Amino acid sequence: MQCQRLRSLAREWFLKVREDALAPARMMEFIHRHIRQCETCQRDPDLPQEVEKIREFIRAPEVIPQGESSSEEWEEEALA
């Protein structure tokens, strides 16, 4: 990433995402908005790959649904 301003902003936004003060999707929107307005970012040939790495890094974790066995165990405990 060649743009020092974007580095600084991304770091600041990422900290807000970790504090749950900023949604990851909103952070990506801010990044894309900065890129559209910044000549340095527009000239950076590696930026699309770096932005994709950021997107993967901040993506919300998947919620794994509980299986049938969990509900069956709960029913057995309730009946006991």
mmCIF file as gemmi writes it, N, C-alpha and C atoms, coordinates in Angstrom:
data_model
loop_
_atom_site.group_PDB
_atom_site.id
_atom_site.type_symbol
_atom_site.label_atom_id
_atom_site.label_alt_id
_atom_site.label_comp_id
_atom_site.label_asym_id
_atom_site.label_entity_id
_atom_site.label_seq_id
_atom_site.pdbx_PDB_ins_code
_atom_site.Cartn_x
_atom_site.Cartn_y
_atom_site.Cartn_z
_atom_site.occupancy
_atom_site.B_iso_or_equiv
_atom_site.pdbx_formal_charge
_atom_site.auth_seq_id
_atom_site.auth_asym_id
_atom_site.pdbx_PDB_model_num
ATOM 1 N N . MET Axp A 1 ? 0.857 -1.167 0 1 0 ? 1 A 1
ATOM 2 C CA . MET Axp A 1 ? 0 0 0 1 0 ? 1 A 1
ATOM 3 C C . MET Axp A 1 ? 0.901 1.228 0 1 0 ? 1 A 1
ATOM 4 N N . GLN Axp A 2 ? 0.807 2.012 -1.041 1 0 ? 2 A 1
ATOM 5 C CA . GLN Axp A 2 ? 1.693 3.161 -1.198 1 0 ? 2 A 1
ATOM 6 C C . GLN Axp A 2 ? 1.188 4.409 -0.478 1 0 ? 2 A 1
ATOM 7 N N . CYS Axp A 3 ? -0.099 4.522 -0.262 1 0 ? 3 A 1
ATOM 8 C CA . CYS Axp A 3 ? -0.689 5.724 0.327 1 0 ? 3 A 1
ATOM 9 C C . CYS Axp A 3 ? -0.61 5.669 1.857 1 0 ? 3 A 1
ATOM 10 N N . GLN Axp A 4 ? 0.189 6.548 2.419 1 0 ? 4 A 1
ATOM 11 C CA . GLN Axp A 4 ? 0.338 6.596 3.872 1 0 ? 4 A 1
ATOM 12 C C . GLN Axp A 4 ? -0.964 7.018 4.557 1 0 ? 4 A 1
ATOM 13 N N . ARG Axp A 5 ? -1.698 7.888 3.903 1 0 ? 5 A 1
ATOM 14 C CA . ARG Axp A 5 ? -2.977 8.342 4.471 1 0 ? 5 A 1
ATOM 15 C C . ARG Axp A 5 ? -3.953 7.166 4.592 1 0 ? 5 A 1
ATOM 16 N N . LEU Axp A 6 ? -4.042 6.335 3.56 1 0 ? 6 A 1
ATOM 17 C CA . LEU Axp A 6 ? -4.94 5.18 3.618 1 0 ? 6 A 1
ATOM 18 C C . LEU Axp A 6 ? -4.475 4.192 4.685 1 0 ? 6 A 1
ATOM 19 N N . ARG Axp A 7 ? -3.179 3.996 4.82 1 0 ? 7 A 1
ATOM 20 C CA . ARG Axp A 7 ? -2.662 3.113 5.877 1 0 ? 7 A 1
ATOM 21 C C . ARG Axp A 7 ? -3.123 3.585 7.247 1 0 ? 7 A 1
ATOM 22 N N . SER Axp A 8 ? -2.955 4.88 7.477 1 0 ? 8 A 1
ATOM 23 C CA . SER Axp A 8 ? -3.336 5.454 8.76 1 0 ? 8 A 1
ATOM 24 C C . SER Axp A 8 ? -4.841 5.332 9.002 1 0 ? 8 A 1
ATOM 25 N N . LEU Axp A 9 ? -5.626 5.667 7.988 1 0 ? 9 A 1
ATOM 26 C CA . LEU Axp A 9 ? -7.083 5.583 8.118 1 0 ? 9 A 1
ATOM 27 C C . LEU Axp A 9 ? -7.533 4.142 8.334 1 0 ? 9 A 1
ATOM 28 N N . ALA Axp A 10 ? -6.973 3.214 7.57 1 0 ? 10 A 1
ATOM 29 C CA . ALA Axp A 10 ? -7.365 1.809 7.69 1 0 ? 10 A 1
ATOM 30 C C . ALA Axp A 10 ? -7.049 1.282 9.089 1 0 ? 10 A 1
ATOM 31 N N . ARG Axp A 11 ? -5.91 1.661 9.627 1 0 ? 11 A 1
ATOM 32 C CA . ARG Axp A 11 ? -5.537 1.237 10.979 1 0 ? 11 A 1
ATOM 33 C C . ARG Axp A 11 ? -6.541 1.792 11.996 1 0 ? 11 A 1
ATOM 34 N N . GLU Axp A 12 ? -6.86 3.076 11.846 1 0 ? 12 A 1
ATOM 35 C CA . GLU Axp A 12 ? -7.814 3.727 12.744 1 0 ? 12 A 1
ATOM 36 C C . GLU Axp A 12 ? -9.196 3.072 12.645 1 0 ? 12 A 1
ATOM 37 N N . TRP Axp A 13 ? -9.658 2.833 11.423 1 0 ? 13 A 1
ATOM 38 C CA . TRP Axp A 13 ? -10.969 2.206 11.221 1 0 ? 13 A 1
ATOM 39 C C . TRP Axp A 13 ? -10.987 0.782 11.748 1 0 ? 13 A 1
ATOM 40 N N . PHE Axp A 14 ? -9.892 0.05 11.551 1 0 ? 14 A 1
ATOM 41 C CA . PHE Axp A 14 ? -9.832 -1.331 12.027 1 0 ? 14 A 1
ATOM 42 C C . PHE Axp A 14 ? -9.963 -1.391 13.548 1 0 ? 14 A 1
ATOM 43 N N . LEU Axp A 15 ? -9.323 -0.462 14.244 1 0 ? 15 A 1
ATOM 44 C CA . LEU Axp A 15 ? -9.446 -0.433 15.7 1 0 ? 15 A 1
ATOM 45 C C . LEU Axp A 15 ? -10.892 -0.195 16.115 1 0 ? 15 A 1
ATOM 46 N N . LYS Axp A 16 ? -11.591 0.65 15.378 1 0 ? 16 A 1
ATOM 47 C CA . LYS Axp A 16 ? -13.007 0.897 15.666 1 0 ? 16 A 1
ATOM 48 C C . LYS Axp A 16 ? -13.85 -0.35 15.387 1 0 ? 16 A 1
ATOM 49 N N . VAL Axp A 17 ? -13.495 -1.099 14.351 1 0 ? 17 A 1
ATOM 50 C CA . VAL Axp A 17 ? -14.203 -2.352 14.06 1 0 ? 17 A 1
ATOM 51 C C . VAL Axp A 17 ? -14.004 -3.329 15.214 1 0 ? 17 A 1
ATOM 52 N N . ARG Axp A 18 ? -12.792 -3.435 15.716 1 0 ? 18 A 1
ATOM 53 C CA . ARG Axp A 18 ? -12.511 -4.358 16.828 1 0 ? 18 A 1
ATOM 54 C C . ARG Axp A 18 ? -13.248 -3.957 18.093 1 0 ? 18 A 1
ATOM 55 N N . GLU Axp A 19 ? -13.501 -2.645 18.26 1 0 ? 19 A 1
ATOM 56 C CA . GLU Axp A 19 ? -14.238 -2.157 19.431 1 0 ? 19 A 1
ATOM 57 C C . GLU Axp A 19 ? -15.745 -2.226 19.213 1 0 ? 19 A 1
ATOM 58 N N . ASP Axp A 20 ? -16.174 -2.732 18.064 1 0 ? 20 A 1
ATOM 59 C CA . ASP Axp A 20 ? -17.592 -2.779 17.673 1 0 ? 20 A 1
ATOM 60 C C . ASP Axp A 20 ? -18.201 -1.387 17.558 1 0 ? 20 A 1
ATOM 61 N N . ALA Axp A 21 ? -17.375 -0.396 17.276 1 0 ? 21 A 1
ATOM 62 C CA . ALA Axp A 21 ? -17.866 0.961 17.074 1 0 ? 21 A 1
ATOM 63 C C . ALA Axp A 21 ? -18.071 1.267 15.59 1 0 ? 21 A 1
ATOM 64 N N . LEU Axp A 22 ? -17.643 0.346 14.723 1 0 ? 22 A 1
ATOM 65 C CA . LEU Axp A 22 ? -17.766 0.525 13.275 1 0 ? 22 A 1
ATOM 66 C C . LEU Axp A 22 ? -17.988 -0.843 12.646 1 0 ? 22 A 1
ATOM 67 N N . ALA Axp A 23 ? -18.957 -0.912 11.748 1 0 ? 23 A 1
ATOM 68 C CA . ALA Axp A 23 ? -19.242 -2.179 11.062 1 0 ? 23 A 1
ATOM 69 C C . ALA Axp A 23 ? -18.176 -2.438 10.002 1 0 ? 23 A 1
ATOM 70 N N . PRO Axp A 24 ? -17.782 -3.695 9.812 1 0 ? 24 A 1
ATOM 71 C CA . PRO Axp A 24 ? -16.789 -4.016 8.782 1 0 ? 24 A 1
ATOM 72 C C . PRO Axp A 24 ? -17.197 -3.533 7.39 1 0 ? 24 A 1
ATOM 73 N N . ALA Axp A 25 ? -18.472 -3.655 7.053 1 0 ? 25 A 1
ATOM 74 C CA . ALA Axp A 25 ? -18.932 -3.203 5.731 1 0 ? 25 A 1
ATOM 75 C C . ALA Axp A 25 ? -18.769 -1.695 5.586 1 0 ? 25 A 1
ATOM 76 N N . ARG Axp A 26 ? -19.001 -0.975 6.657 1 0 ? 26 A 1
ATOM 77 C CA . ARG Axp A 26 ? -18.839 0.486 6.633 1 0 ? 26 A 1
ATOM 78 C C . ARG Axp A 26 ? -17.359 0.841 6.458 1 0 ? 26 A 1
ATOM 79 N N . MET Axp A 27 ? -16.469 0.088 7.1 1 0 ? 27 A 1
ATOM 80 C CA . MET Axp A 27 ? -15.036 0.317 6.94 1 0 ? 27 A 1
ATOM 81 C C . MET Axp A 27 ? -14.639 0.15 5.484 1 0 ? 27 A 1
ATOM 82 N N . MET Axp A 28 ? -15.136 -0.9 4.848 1 0 ? 28 A 1
ATOM 83 C CA . MET Axp A 28 ? -14.804 -1.128 3.441 1 0 ? 28 A 1
ATOM 84 C C . MET Axp A 28 ? -15.36 -0.007 2.568 1 0 ? 28 A 1
ATOM 85 N N . GLU Axp A 29 ? -16.521 0.499 2.924 1 0 ? 29 A 1
ATOM 86 C CA . GLU Axp A 29 ? -17.09 1.63 2.186 1 0 ? 29 A 1
ATOM 87 C C . GLU Axp A 29 ? -16.176 2.851 2.303 1 0 ? 29 A 1
ATOM 88 N N . PHE Axp A 30 ? -15.675 3.11 3.505 1 0 ? 30 A 1
ATOM 89 C CA . PHE Axp A 30 ? -14.754 4.234 3.708 1 0 ? 30 A 1
ATOM 90 C C . PHE Axp A 30 ? -13.474 4.049 2.892 1 0 ? 30 A 1
ATOM 91 N N . ILE Axp A 31 ? -12.953 2.826 2.862 1 0 ? 31 A 1
ATOM 92 C CA . ILE Axp A 31 ? -11.737 2.548 2.092 1 0 ? 31 A 1
ATOM 93 C C . ILE Axp A 31 ? -11.97 2.833 0.614 1 0 ? 31 A 1
ATOM 94 N N . HIS Axp A 32 ? -13.078 2.328 0.072 1 0 ? 32 A 1
ATOM 95 C CA . HIS Axp A 32 ? -13.367 2.542 -1.354 1 0 ? 32 A 1
ATOM 96 C C . HIS Axp A 32 ? -13.604 4.02 -1.661 1 0 ? 32 A 1
ATOM 97 N N . ARG Axp A 33 ? -14.234 4.722 -0.746 1 0 ? 33 A 1
ATOM 98 C CA . ARG Axp A 33 ? -14.453 6.162 -0.937 1 0 ? 33 A 1
ATOM 99 C C . ARG Axp A 33 ? -13.114 6.9 -0.992 1 0 ? 33 A 1
ATOM 100 N N . HIS Axp A 34 ? -12.196 6.536 -0.096 1 0 ? 34 A 1
ATOM 101 C CA . HIS Axp A 34 ? -10.876 7.17 -0.103 1 0 ? 34 A 1
ATOM 102 C C . HIS Axp A 34 ? -10.148 6.883 -1.418 1 0 ? 34 A 1
ATOM 103 N N . ILE Axp A 35 ? -10.2 5.635 -1.865 1 0 ? 35 A 1
ATOM 104 C CA . ILE Axp A 35 ? -9.5 5.241 -3.094 1 0 ? 35 A 1
ATOM 105 C C . ILE Axp A 35 ? -10.01 6.036 -4.293 1 0 ? 35 A 1
ATOM 106 N N . ARG Axp A 36 ? -11.322 6.241 -4.37 1 0 ? 36 A 1
ATOM 107 C CA . ARG Axp A 36 ? -11.896 7.004 -5.491 1 0 ? 36 A 1
ATOM 108 C C . ARG Axp A 36 ? -11.399 8.446 -5.526 1 0 ? 36 A 1
ATOM 109 N N . GLN Axp A 37 ? -11.055 8.996 -4.363 1 0 ? 37 A 1
ATOM 110 C CA . GLN Axp A 37 ? -10.656 10.4 -4.282 1 0 ? 37 A 1
ATOM 111 C C . GLN Axp A 37 ? -9.144 10.613 -4.236 1 0 ? 37 A 1
ATOM 112 N N . CYS Axp A 38 ? -8.363 9.552 -4.142 1 0 ? 38 A 1
ATOM 113 C CA . CYS Axp A 38 ? -6.919 9.669 -3.927 1 0 ? 38 A 1
ATOM 114 C C . CYS Axp A 38 ? -6.139 9.252 -5.174 1 0 ? 38 A 1
ATOM 115 N N . GLU Axp A 39 ? -5.341 10.164 -5.7 1 0 ? 39 A 1
ATOM 116 C CA . GLU Axp A 39 ? -4.537 9.865 -6.891 1 0 ? 39 A 1
ATOM 117 C C . GLU Axp A 39 ? -3.474 8.804 -6.609 1 0 ? 39 A 1
ATOM 118 N N . THR Axp A 40 ? -2.874 8.846 -5.426 1 0 ? 40 A 1
ATOM 119 C CA . THR Axp A 40 ? -1.848 7.858 -5.072 1 0 ? 40 A 1
ATOM 120 C C . THR Axp A 40 ? -2.441 6.453 -5.07 1 0 ? 40 A 1
ATOM 121 N N . CYS Axp A 41 ? -3.611 6.31 -4.492 1 0 ? 41 A 1
ATOM 122 C CA . CYS Axp A 41 ? -4.275 4.995 -4.45 1 0 ? 41 A 1
ATOM 123 C C . CYS Axp A 41 ? -4.662 4.532 -5.85 1 0 ? 41 A 1
ATOM 124 N N . GLN Axp A 42 ? -5.107 5.443 -6.671 1 0 ? 42 A 1
ATOM 125 C CA . GLN Axp A 42 ? -5.526 5.079 -8.024 1 0 ? 42 A 1
ATOM 126 C C . GLN Axp A 42 ? -4.351 4.605 -8.871 1 0 ? 42 A 1
ATOM 127 N N . ARG Axp A 43 ? -3.147 5.06 -8.549 1 0 ? 43 A 1
ATOM 128 C CA . ARG Axp A 43 ? -1.953 4.646 -9.3 1 0 ? 43 A 1
ATOM 129 C C . ARG Axp A 43 ? -1.306 3.382 -8.741 1 0 ? 43 A 1
ATOM 130 N N . ASP Axp A 44 ? -1.735 2.934 -7.578 1 0 ? 44 A 1
ATOM 131 C CA . ASP Axp A 44 ? -1.124 1.779 -6.918 1 0 ? 44 A 1
ATOM 132 C C . ASP Axp A 44 ? -1.635 0.482 -7.551 1 0 ? 44 A 1
ATOM 133 N N . PRO Axp A 45 ? -0.765 -0.239 -8.283 1 0 ? 45 A 1
ATOM 134 C CA . PRO Axp A 45 ? -1.223 -1.452 -8.976 1 0 ? 45 A 1
ATOM 135 C C . PRO Axp A 45 ? -1.536 -2.617 -8.03 1 0 ? 45 A 1
ATOM 136 N N . ASP Axp A 46 ? -0.972 -2.619 -6.833 1 0 ? 46 A 1
ATOM 137 C CA . ASP Axp A 46 ? -1.176 -3.719 -5.889 1 0 ? 46 A 1
ATOM 138 C C . ASP Axp A 46 ? -2.345 -3.488 -4.932 1 0 ? 46 A 1
ATOM 139 N N . LEU Axp A 47 ? -2.945 -2.317 -4.993 1 0 ? 47 A 1
ATOM 140 C CA . LEU Axp A 47 ? -3.981 -1.973 -4.022 1 0 ? 47 A 1
ATOM 141 C C . LEU Axp A 47 ? -5.202 -2.897 -4.065 1 0 ? 47 A 1
ATOM 142 N N . PRO Axp A 48 ? -5.703 -3.299 -5.225 1 0 ? 48 A 1
ATOM 143 C CA . PRO Axp A 48 ? -6.878 -4.196 -5.212 1 0 ? 48 A 1
ATOM 144 C C . PRO Axp A 48 ? -6.644 -5.491 -4.424 1 0 ? 48 A 1
ATOM 145 N N . GLN Axp A 49 ? -5.459 -6.075 -4.551 1 0 ? 49 A 1
ATOM 146 C CA . GLN Axp A 49 ? -5.157 -7.296 -3.8 1 0 ? 49 A 1
ATOM 147 C C . GLN Axp A 49 ? -5.069 -7.005 -2.302 1 0 ? 49 A 1
ATOM 148 N N . GLU Axp A 50 ? -4.5 -5.869 -1.954 1 0 ? 50 A 1
ATOM 149 C CA . GLU Axp A 50 ? -4.379 -5.515 -0.547 1 0 ? 50 A 1
ATOM 150 C C . GLU Axp A 50 ? -5.739 -5.22 0.073 1 0 ? 50 A 1
ATOM 151 N N . VAL Axp A 51 ? -6.61 -4.583 -0.684 1 0 ? 51 A 1
ATOM 152 C CA . VAL Axp A 51 ? -7.962 -4.31 -0.194 1 0 ? 51 A 1
ATOM 153 C C . VAL Axp A 51 ? -8.71 -5.625 0.02 1 0 ? 51 A 1
ATOM 154 N N . GLU Axp A 52 ? -8.517 -6.572 -0.866 1 0 ? 52 A 1
ATOM 155 C CA . GLU Axp A 52 ? -9.163 -7.882 -0.71 1 0 ? 52 A 1
ATOM 156 C C . GLU Axp A 52 ? -8.645 -8.6 0.534 1 0 ? 52 A 1
ATOM 157 N N . LYS Axp A 53 ? -7.353 -8.476 0.832 1 0 ? 53 A 1
ATOM 158 C CA . LYS Axp A 53 ? -6.794 -9.069 2.051 1 0 ? 53 A 1
ATOM 159 C C . LYS Axp A 53 ? -7.432 -8.444 3.287 1 0 ? 53 A 1
ATOM 160 N N . ILE Axp A 54 ? -7.61 -7.125 3.251 1 0 ? 54 A 1
ATOM 161 C CA . ILE Axp A 54 ? -8.257 -6.431 4.369 1 0 ? 54 A 1
ATOM 162 C C . ILE Axp A 54 ? -9.683 -6.946 4.533 1 0 ? 54 A 1
ATOM 163 N N . ARG Axp A 55 ? -10.406 -7.079 3.419 1 0 ? 55 A 1
ATOM 164 C CA . ARG Axp A 55 ? -11.789 -7.559 3.463 1 0 ? 55 A 1
ATOM 165 C C . ARG Axp A 55 ? -11.855 -8.949 4.113 1 0 ? 55 A 1
ATOM 166 N N . GLU Axp A 56 ? -10.962 -9.834 3.73 1 0 ? 56 A 1
ATOM 167 C CA . GLU Axp A 56 ? -10.945 -11.182 4.295 1 0 ? 56 A 1
ATOM 168 C C . GLU Axp A 56 ? -10.601 -11.152 5.785 1 0 ? 56 A 1
ATOM 169 N N . PHE Axp A 57 ? -9.706 -10.248 6.162 1 0 ? 57 A 1
ATOM 170 C CA . PHE Axp A 57 ? -9.249 -10.175 7.546 1 0 ? 57 A 1
ATOM 171 C C . PHE Axp A 57 ? -10.346 -9.68 8.481 1 0 ? 57 A 1
ATOM 172 N N . ILE Axp A 58 ? -11.13 -8.696 8.028 1 0 ? 58 A 1
ATOM 173 C CA . ILE Axp A 58 ? -12.137 -8.113 8.918 1 0 ? 58 A 1
ATOM 174 C C . ILE Axp A 58 ? -13.503 -8.761 8.789 1 0 ? 58 A 1
ATOM 175 N N . ARG Axp A 59 ? -13.635 -9.717 7.887 1 0 ? 59 A 1
ATOM 176 C CA . ARG Axp A 59 ? -14.933 -10.37 7.694 1 0 ? 59 A 1
ATOM 177 C C . ARG Axp A 59 ? -15.433 -10.937 9.018 1 0 ? 59 A 1
ATOM 178 N N . ALA Axp A 60 ? -16.708 -10.76 9.263 1 0 ? 60 A 1
ATOM 179 C CA . ALA Axp A 60 ? -17.315 -11.274 10.491 1 0 ? 60 A 1
ATOM 180 C C . ALA Axp A 60 ? -17.218 -12.797 10.51 1 0 ? 60 A 1
ATOM 181 N N . PRO Axp A 61 ? -16.952 -13.383 11.667 1 0 ? 61 A 1
ATOM 182 C CA . PRO Axp A 61 ? -16.85 -14.843 11.745 1 0 ? 61 A 1
ATOM 183 C C . PRO Axp A 61 ? -18.198 -15.495 11.453 1 0 ? 61 A 1
ATOM 184 N N . GLU Axp A 62 ? -18.128 -16.667 10.832 1 0 ? 62 A 1
ATOM 185 C CA . GLU Axp A 62 ? -19.35 -17.404 10.509 1 0 ? 62 A 1
ATOM 186 C C . GLU Axp A 62 ? -19.961 -17.97 11.775 1 0 ? 62 A 1
ATOM 187 N N . VAL Axp A 63 ? -21.273 -17.949 11.824 1 0 ? 63 A 1
ATOM 188 C CA . VAL Axp A 63 ? -21.982 -18.554 12.939 1 0 ? 63 A 1
ATOM 189 C C . VAL Axp A 63 ? -22.281 -19.992 12.546 1 0 ? 63 A 1
ATOM 190 N N . ILE Axp A 64 ? -21.816 -20.921 13.366 1 0 ? 64 A 1
ATOM 191 C CA . ILE Axp A 64 ? -22.01 -22.338 13.077 1 0 ? 64 A 1
ATOM 192 C C . ILE Axp A 64 ? -23.29 -22.787 13.772 1 0 ? 64 A 1
ATOM 193 N N . PRO Axp A 65 ? -24.28 -23.228 12.996 1 0 ? 65 A 1
ATOM 194 C CA . PRO Axp A 65 ? -25.538 -23.665 13.616 1 0 ? 65 A 1
ATOM 195 C C . PRO Axp A 65 ? -25.332 -24.932 14.436 1 0 ? 65 A 1
ATOM 196 N N . GLN Axp A 66 ? -26.076 -25.028 15.526 1 0 ? 66 A 1
ATOM 197 C CA . GLN Axp A 66 ? -25.968 -26.213 16.371 1 0 ? 66 A 1
ATOM 198 C C . GLN Axp A 66 ? -26.702 -27.364 15.712 1 0 ? 66 A 1
ATOM 199 N N . GLY Axp A 67 ? -26.156 -28.556 15.862 1 0 ? 67 A 1
ATOM 200 C CA . GLY Axp A 67 ? -26.723 -29.748 15.239 1 0 ? 67 A 1
ATOM 201 C C . GLY Axp A 67 ? -27.892 -30.309 16.028 1 0 ? 67 A 1
ATOM 202 N N . GLU Axp A 68 ? -28.47 -31.352 15.492 1 0 ? 68 A 1
ATOM 203 C CA . GLU Axp A 68 ? -29.608 -32.021 16.117 1 0 ? 68 A 1
ATOM 204 C C . GLU Axp A 68 ? -29.245 -32.588 17.486 1 0 ? 68 A 1
ATOM 205 N N . SER Axp A 69 ? -28.03 -33.106 17.637 1 0 ? 69 A 1
ATOM 206 C CA . SER Axp A 69 ? -27.651 -33.749 18.891 1 0 ? 69 A 1
ATOM 207 C C . SER Axp A 69 ? -27.719 -32.773 20.06 1 0 ? 69 A 1
ATOM 208 N N . SER Axp A 70 ? -27.427 -31.505 19.827 1 0 ? 70 A 1
ATOM 209 C CA . SER Axp A 70 ? -27.473 -30.512 20.893 1 0 ? 70 A 1
ATOM 210 C C . SER Axp A 70 ? -28.894 -30.343 21.408 1 0 ? 70 A 1
ATOM 211 N N . SER Axp A 71 ? -29.858 -30.273 20.497 1 0 ? 71 A 1
ATOM 212 C CA . SER Axp A 71 ? -31.243 -30.104 20.924 1 0 ? 71 A 1
ATOM 213 C C . SER Axp A 71 ? -31.751 -31.375 21.603 1 0 ? 71 A 1
ATOM 214 N N . GLU Axp A 72 ? -31.299 -32.545 21.144 1 0 ? 72 A 1
ATOM 215 C CA . GLU Axp A 72 ? -31.698 -33.799 21.777 1 0 ? 72 A 1
ATOM 216 C C . GLU Axp A 72 ? -31.141 -33.88 23.19 1 0 ? 72 A 1
ATOM 217 N N . GLU Axp A 73 ? -29.897 -33.444 23.382 1 0 ? 73 A 1
ATOM 218 C CA . GLU Axp A 73 ? -29.302 -33.446 24.712 1 0 ? 73 A 1
ATOM 219 C C . GLU Axp A 73 ? -30.078 -32.523 25.632 1 0 ? 73 A 1
ATOM 220 N N . TRP Axp A 74 ? -30.49 -31.377 25.127 1 0 ? 74 A 1
ATOM 221 C CA . TRP Axp A 74 ? -31.246 -30.418 25.926 1 0 ? 74 A 1
ATOM 222 C C . TRP Axp A 74 ? -32.583 -31.022 26.352 1 0 ? 74 A 1
ATOM 223 N N . GLU Axp A 75 ? -33.25 -31.732 25.421 1 0 ? 75 A 1
ATOM 224 C CA . GLU Axp A 75 ? -34.528 -32.371 25.735 1 0 ? 75 A 1
ATOM 225 C C . GLU Axp A 75 ? -34.348 -33.439 26.805 1 0 ? 75 A 1
ATOM 226 N N . GLU Axp A 76 ? -33.274 -34.229 26.721 1 0 ? 76 A 1
ATOM 227 C CA . GLU Axp A 76 ? -33.016 -35.264 27.72 1 0 ? 76 A 1
ATOM 228 C C . GLU Axp A 76 ? -32.788 -34.65 29.092 1 0 ? 76 A 1
ATOM 229 N N . GLU Axp A 77 ? -32.045 -33.534 29.149 1 0 ? 77 A 1
ATOM 230 C CA . GLU Axp A 77 ? -31.79 -32.866 30.419 1 0 ? 77 A 1
ATOM 231 C C . GLU Axp A 77 ? -33.08 -32.3 30.988 1 0 ? 77 A 1
ATOM 232 N N . ALA Axp A 78 ? -33.948 -31.775 30.137 1 0 ? 78 A 1
ATOM 233 C CA . ALA Axp A 78 ? -35.203 -31.194 30.595 1 0 ? 78 A 1
ATOM 234 C C . ALA Axp A 78 ? -36.128 -32.266 31.169 1 0 ? 78 A 1
ATOM 235 N N . LEU Axp A 79 ? -36.075 -33.479 30.611 1 0 ? 79 A 1
ATOM 236 C CA . LEU Axp A 79 ? -36.943 -34.562 31.072 1 0 ? 79 A 1
ATOM 237 C C . LEU Axp A 79 ? -36.42 -35.228 32.341 1 0 ? 79 A 1
ATOM 238 N N . ALA Axp A 80 ? -35.133 -35.092 32.618 1 0 ? 80 A 1
ATOM 239 C CA . ALA Axp A 80 ? -34.528 -35.778 33.767 1 0 ? 80 A 1
ATOM 240 C C . ALA Axp A 80 ? -34.901 -35.152 35.091 1 0 ? 80 A 1
